């Protein structure tokens, strides 16, 4: 249990008698990269809101590092598809802003004015610069958001979230608005973070990043994450005594090629797992439509 960063216990949610999620159970080990996939309308957004604490489930609970989630906190960060950066701040200032804001208090402000203010500010900006370097944005510190590409802006948003040092970082369709080349570049960047986790563990240390990625893109899910969970409304609910589906539940939960050291979008193992997910999670008709969207994108 000490290695569990996030856990969903029997998470069930319904609105006006309409089931959205039913008995969703899973846990995420510290340092793991988990992808959540499923057809549109299967409750991914509801589950995401439950994990970050903006929505309480009808039944069940979410736990972060063993503590029940009842409201949003910096322990669970989130990066959305459409990055939220301040247009009047540079890349460096945007990256450092979250950490500066989280440390603000009246007493802190007064102390900063008397002693150590410049030093603390310097430390925060040094940390932001190091993170931007790590994410491949060296040389872009003084650029404003309108001077950055979409991929660069998303990197700044990631840096801002990661500098808050959350226990778990949730990525909500993080690269969905980007072109394919930029999306693949950022996927590779996430894989480097996962490699950092593995190295830290091999040296007896603690993994720094635990990610949950909500995505509709199967290649992204299998290529970036070390484990994939699939949600679907089509499970054996009649055997459980229901006349209709009471909501989406976990119908697929497997480790991926990444966890076995395979890192190629063209590997046969990746392709096989994508087909498994289509069959298990999407169902025949939805799987065909989803495959067509991927091949024509």
Secondary structure as a PSIPRED ss2 file (coil, helix, strand):
# PSIPRED VFORMAT (PSIPRED V4.0)

   1 X C   1.000  0.000  0.000
   2 X C   1.000  0.000  0.000
   3 X C   1.000  0.000  0.000
   4 X E   0.000  0.000  1.000
   5 X E   0.000  0.000  1.000
   6 X E   0.000  0.000  1.000
   7 X E   0.000  0.000  1.000
   8 X E   0.000  0.000  1.000
   9 X E   0.000  0.000  1.000
  10 X E   0.000  0.000  1.000
  11 X E   0.000  0.000  1.000
  12 X E   0.000  0.000  1.000
  13 X E   0.000  0.000  1.000
  14 X E   0.000  0.000  1.000
  15 X E   0.000  0.000  1.000
  16 X C   1.000  0.000  0.000
  17 X C   1.000  0.000  0.000
  18 X E   0.000  0.000  1.000
  19 X E   0.000  0.000  1.000
  20 X E   0.000  0.000  1.000
  21 X E   0.000  0.000  1.000
  22 X E   0.000  0.000  1.000
  23 X E   0.000  0.000  1.000
  24 X E   0.000  0.000  1.000
  25 X E   0.000  0.000  1.000
  26 X E   0.000  0.000  1.000
  27 X E   0.000  0.000  1.000
  28 X E   0.000  0.000  1.000
  29 X E   0.000  0.000  1.000
  30 X C   1.000  0.000  0.000
  31 X C   1.000  0.000  0.000
  32 X C   1.000  0.000  0.000
  33 X E   0.000  0.000  1.000
  34 X E   0.000  0.000  1.000
  35 X E   0.000  0.000  1.000
  36 X E   0.000  0.000  1.000
  37 X E   0.000  0.000  1.000
  38 X E   0.000  0.000  1.000
  39 X C   1.000  0.000  0.000
  40 X C   1.000  0.000  0.000
  41 X C   1.000  0.000  0.000
  42 X C   1.000  0.000  0.000
  43 X C   1.000  0.000  0.000
  44 X H   0.000  1.000  0.000
  45 X H   0.000  1.000  0.000
  46 X H   0.000  1.000  0.000
  47 X H   0.000  1.000  0.000
  48 X H   0.000  1.000  0.000
  49 X H   0.000  1.000  0.000
  50 X H   0.000  1.000  0.000
  51 X H   0.000  1.000  0.000
  52 X H   0.000  1.000  0.000
  53 X C   1.000  0.000  0.000
  54 X C   1.000  0.000  0.000
  55 X C   1.000  0.000  0.000
  56 X C   1.000  0.000  0.000
  57 X C   1.000  0.000  0.000
  58 X C   1.000  0.000  0.000
  59 X E   0.000  0.000  1.000
  60 X E   0.000  0.000  1.000
  61 X E   0.000  0.000  1.000
  62 X E   0.000  0.000  1.000
  63 X E   0.000  0.000  1.000
  64 X E   0.000  0.000  1.000
  65 X C   1.000  0.000  0.000
  66 X C   1.000  0.000  0.000
  67 X E   0.000  0.000  1.000
  68 X E   0.000  0.000  1.000
  69 X C   1.000  0.000  0.000
  70 X C   1.000  0.000  0.000
  71 X C   1.000  0.000  0.000
  72 X C   1.000  0.000  0.000
  73 X C   1.000  0.000  0.000
  74 X C   1.000  0.000  0.000
  75 X C   1.000  0.000  0.000
  76 X E   0.000  0.000  1.000
  77 X E   0.000  0.000  1.000
  78 X E   0.000  0.000  1.000
  79 X E   0.000  0.000  1.000
  80 X C   1.000  0.000  0.000
  81 X C   1.000  0.000  0.000
  82 X C   1.000  0.000  0.000
  83 X C   1.000  0.000  0.000
  84 X C   1.000  0.000  0.000
  85 X C   1.000  0.000  0.000
  86 X C   1.000  0.000  0.000
  87 X C   1.000  0.000  0.000
  88 X C   1.000  0.000  0.000
  89 X C   1.000  0.000  0.000
  90 X E   0.000  0.000  1.000
  91 X H   0.000  1.000  0.000
  92 X H   0.000  1.000  0.000
  93 X H   0.000  1.000  0.000
  94 X H   0.000  1.000  0.000
  95 X H   0.000  1.000  0.000
  96 X H   0.000  1.000  0.000
  97 X H   0.000  1.000  0.000
  98 X H   0.000  1.000  0.000
  99 X H   0.000  1.000  0.000
 100 X H   0.000  1.000  0.000
 101 X H   0.000  1.000  0.000
 102 X H   0.000  1.000  0.000
 103 X C   1.000  0.000  0.000
 104 X C   1.000  0.000  0.000
 105 X C   1.000  0.000  0.000
 106 X H   0.000  1.000  0.000
 107 X H   0.000  1.000  0.000
 108 X H   0.000  1.000  0.000
 109 X H   0.000  1.000  0.000
 110 X H   0.000  1.000  0.000
 111 X H   0.000  1.000  0.000
 112 X H   0.000  1.000  0.000
 113 X H   0.000  1.000  0.000
 114 X H   0.000  1.000  0.000
 115 X C   1.000  0.000  0.000
 116 X C   1.000  0.000  0.000
 117 X H   0.000  1.000  0.000
 118 X H   0.000  1.000  0.000
 119 X H   0.000  1.000  0.000
 120 X H   0.000  1.000  0.000
 121 X H   0.000  1.000  0.000
 122 X H   0.000  1.000  0.000
 123 X H   0.000  1.000  0.000
 124 X H   0.000  1.000  0.000
 125 X H   0.000  1.000  0.000
 126 X H   0.000  1.000  0.000
 127 X H   0.000  1.000  0.000
 128 X H   0.000  1.000  0.000
 129 X H   0.000  1.000  0.000
 130 X H   0.000  1.000  0.000
 131 X H   0.000  1.000  0.000
 132 X H   0.000  1.000  0.000
 133 X H   0.000  1.000  0.000
 134 X H   0.000  1.000  0.000
 135 X C   1.000  0.000  0.000
 136 X C   1.000  0.000  0.000
 137 X C   1.000  0.000  0.000
 138 X C   1.000  0.000  0.000
 139 X C   1.000  0.000  0.000
 140 X C   1.000  0.000  0.000
 141 X C   1.000  0.000  0.000
 142 X C   1.000  0.000  0.000
 143 X C   1.000  0.000  0.000
 144 X E   0.000  0.000  1.000
 145 X H   0.000  1.000  0.000
 146 X H   0.000  1.000  0.000
 147 X H   0.000  1.000  0.000
 148 X C   1.000  0.000  0.000
 149 X C   1.000  0.000  0.000
 150 X H   0.000  1.000  0.000
 151 X H   0.000  1.000  0.000
 152 X H   0.000  1.000  0.000
 153 X H   0.000  1.000  0.000
 154 X H   0.000  1.000  0.000
 155 X H   0.000  1.000  0.000
 156 X H   0.000  1.000  0.000
 157 X H   0.000  1.000  0.000
 158 X H   0.000  1.000  0.000
 159 X H   0.000  1.000  0.000
 160 X H   0.000  1.000  0.000
 161 X H   0.000  1.000  0.000
 162 X H   0.000  1.000  0.000
 163 X H   0.000  1.000  0.000
 164 X C   1.000  0.000  0.000
 165 X C   1.000  0.000  0.000
 166 X C   1.000  0.000  0.000
 167 X C   1.000  0.000  0.000
 168 X E   0.000  0.000  1.000
 169 X E   0.000  0.000  1.000
 170 X E   0.000  0.000  1.000
 171 X E   0.000  0.000  1.000
 172 X E   0.000  0.000  1.000
 173 X C   1.000  0.000  0.000
 174 X C   1.000  0.000  0.000
 175 X C   1.000  0.000  0.000
 176 X C   1.000  0.000  0.000
 177 X C   1.000  0.000  0.000
 178 X C   1.000  0.000  0.000
 179 X C   1.000  0.000  0.000
 180 X H   0.000  1.000  0.000
 181 X H   0.000  1.000  0.000
 182 X H   0.000  1.000  0.000
 183 X H   0.000  1.000  0.000
 184 X H   0.000  1.000  0.000
 185 X H   0.000  1.000  0.000
 186 X H   0.000  1.000  0.000
 187 X H   0.000  1.000  0.000
 188 X H   0.000  1.000  0.000
 189 X H   0.000  1.000  0.000
 190 X H   0.000  1.000  0.000
 191 X H   0.000  1.000  0.000
 192 X H   0.000  1.000  0.000
 193 X H   0.000  1.000  0.000
 194 X H   0.000  1.000  0.000
 195 X H   0.000  1.000  0.000
 196 X H   0.000  1.000  0.000
 197 X H   0.000  1.000  0.000
 198 X H   0.000  1.000  0.000
 199 X H   0.000  1.000  0.000
 200 X H   0.000  1.000  0.000
 201 X H   0.000  1.000  0.000
 202 X H   0.000  1.000  0.000
 203 X C   1.000  0.000  0.000
 204 X C   1.000  0.000  0.000
 205 X C   1.000  0.000  0.000
 206 X C   1.000  0.000  0.000
 207 X C   1.000  0.000  0.000
 208 X C   1.000  0.000  0.000
 209 X C   1.000  0.000  0.000
 210 X C   1.000  0.000  0.000
 211 X E   0.000  0.000  1.000
 212 X E   0.000  0.000  1.000
 213 X E   0.000  0.000  1.000
 214 X E   0.000  0.000  1.000
 215 X C   1.000  0.000  0.000
 216 X C   1.000  0.000  0.000
 217 X C   1.000  0.000  0.000
 218 X H   0.000  1.000  0.000
 219 X H   0.000  1.000  0.000
 220 X H   0.000  1.000  0.000
 221 X H   0.000  1.000  0.000
 222 X H   0.000  1.000  0.000
 223 X H   0.000  1.000  0.000
 224 X H   0.000  1.000  0.000
 225 X C   1.000  0.000  0.000
 226 X C   1.000  0.000  0.000
 227 X E   0.000  0.000  1.000
 228 X E   0.000  0.000  1.000
 229 X E   0.000  0.000  1.000
 230 X E   0.000  0.000  1.000
 231 X E   0.000  0.000  1.000
 232 X E   0.000  0.000  1.000
 233 X C   1.000  0.000  0.000
 234 X C   1.000  0.000  0.000
 235 X C   1.000  0.000  0.000
 236 X C   1.000  0.000  0.000
 237 X C   1.000  0.000  0.000
 238 X C   1.000  0.000  0.000
 239 X C   1.000  0.000  0.000
 240 X C   1.000  0.000  0.000
 241 X C   1.000  0.000  0.000
 242 X C   1.000  0.000  0.000
 243 X C   1.000  0.000  0.000
 244 X C   1.000  0.000  0.000
 245 X C   1.000  0.000  0.000
 246 X C   1.000  0.000  0.000
 247 X C   1.000  0.000  0.000
 248 X E   0.000  0.000  1.000
 249 X E   0.000  0.000  1.000
 250 X E   0.000  0.000  1.000
 251 X E   0.000  0.000  1.000
 252 X E   0.000  0.000  1.000
 253 X E   0.000  0.000  1.000
 254 X E   0.000  0.000  1.000
 255 X E   0.000  0.000  1.000
 256 X C   1.000  0.000  0.000
 257 X C   1.000  0.000  0.000
 258 X H   0.000  1.000  0.000
 259 X H   0.000  1.000  0.000
 260 X H   0.000  1.000  0.000
 261 X C   1.000  0.000  0.000
 262 X C   1.000  0.000  0.000
 263 X C   1.000  0.000  0.000
 264 X C   1.000  0.000  0.000
 265 X C   1.000  0.000  0.000
 266 X C   1.000  0.000  0.000
 267 X C   1.000  0.000  0.000
 268 X H   0.000  1.000  0.000
 269 X H   0.000  1.000  0.000
 270 X H   0.000  1.000  0.000
 271 X H   0.000  1.000  0.000
 272 X H   0.000  1.000  0.000
 273 X H   0.000  1.000  0.000
 274 X H   0.000  1.000  0.000
 275 X H   0.000  1.000  0.000
 276 X H   0.000  1.000  0.000
 277 X H   0.000  1.000  0.000
 278 X H   0.000  1.000  0.000
 279 X H   0.000  1.000  0.000
 280 X H   0.000  1.000  0.000
 281 X H   0.000  1.000  0.000
 282 X H   0.000  1.000  0.000
 283 X H   0.000  1.000  0.000
 284 X H   0.000  1.000  0.000
 285 X H   0.000  1.000  0.000
 286 X H   0.000  1.000  0.000
 287 X H   0.000  1.000  0.000
 288 X H   0.000  1.000  0.000
 289 X H   0.000  1.000  0.000
 290 X H   0.000  1.000  0.000
 291 X H   0.000  1.000  0.000
 292 X H   0.000  1.000  0.000
 293 X H   0.000  1.000  0.000
 294 X H   0.000  1.000  0.000
 295 X H   0.000  1.000  0.000
 296 X H   0.000  1.000  0.000
 297 X C   1.000  0.000  0.000
